[in-house]
Structures are given as C-alpha cells and as structure tokens.
Amino acid sequence: MKGLTERQTEIANFIEHFFDTNGYAPSLRDIAGHFGFSPKAAYDHLRALEKKNVIRTADNLPRGMALLRRTTPSGDNIIKVPVLGTTAAGAPIMSEEVYDGFVSVPQDLVGCDESEQLYALRVRGDSMIDDGINDGDLAIIKKTGNANNGEIVAASIGDDDTYGITLKHFFHVGDRYELRPANQAYKVIVSTQCQIHGKLLMIIRQYGR
C-alpha cells in the first residue's frame, strides 16, 4: 500500500490476518512475539500505522484496535447482517427485536454462506468485559438453539422473554442452566429454563460512538 514501509505493510498484513482468523484484534504482545520485537518497538509501529490511517487504537484496552483500511483484498463476498435490537452484557434486559439496519461483514470472516444464519445485537453493559466485550459493541450472532458448555451465547432465562436477552458463557449443569459473566462484579445467572437464541461469532467495535 502506498505510503507504508515494507515492515509496516508486513505488520498491517499480520493484523488483518489475525482479525480474519480470530474475529478480534491482536494484542501488543501478539505482534511483538510474531515479529520478535520488543513491546516498545511494536507500540511504535502501531502508532505509525495509526498516523497513516490504517488502524485506530485505544490505549486503555488490550485489544482495542479497529481496521480503517486493508492492505490485502478481503474478497468480493460481503454479507449484510441485520442489526436486531440490544443484548445485555450485564443483568438481562428487555430486548424487543427491532430492525436497526445492516452491518456489512466479509463472508470469509464469519464462515457463513447465508446472511439468514446471522444477526447482530448491540451490547449494553460490562459483564463480559474480561473477554474484551464492551458496552456499545456489535455482537455478531449465529442462529442456533444449542451450545456447548463454555461457549458465549445470546440467551434468555425463564419460560418467556420477560427478562430479555443476555450475552454470557453457557453451562448446563445437572438440571439447571448457568449463564456466567466474564466480570467478577456480576453473579452467575442460574435457572432451570434457558432458551439459546444463538452463539457469538465475533465482536465489531465502533469507536467514537
């Protein structure tokens, strides 16, 4: 890409590949370890990429990075995922399914062929912050009614949706269901009834909201 040094292009390519493979940004340690840099050198390279409008970073977040432009092609297949209301990363909240436009996601990033398999929910709260899921993020969800223990799901508890939808780690323990947060300030939600609305595929962070 014009304006980047050879080393900066290599780092930008690594960041894009990491995003495409994992669905979230590499940490400073990931970058330093891959290239054999010191953390300080990796930090300086990221600052240079930020000045050239390739990325945007947030100093107070370990993986707080957004891609502003790509140095490699992302492919022609773009899926438009409908944004449907809000999910709580905190106590369950009311979440009426209201269409709120679309978010465009590369097909190869989510691994789904049809947009009908996916939807997005706006995250509210901080109970999943230790997993890098923050208030205001967009959660890309794959529709399913089943999940394995430990997976992050969009789920509701009880025999109706009175308590709304929450984003948590799912566990089925004996005759009860547990929705576990990733923040010690919150308690585990326990119920004998739980409806899974989908599994988390990736998080999209929008800065400046």
Helices and strands as residue ranges (DSSP letters): H 6-22, H 28-35, H 39-51, E 55-57, E 65-67, E 78-88, E 99-106, H 107-110, G 115-117, E 118-124, G 129-131, E 138-142, E 152-157, E 166-173, E 176-180, E 189-191, E 194-204
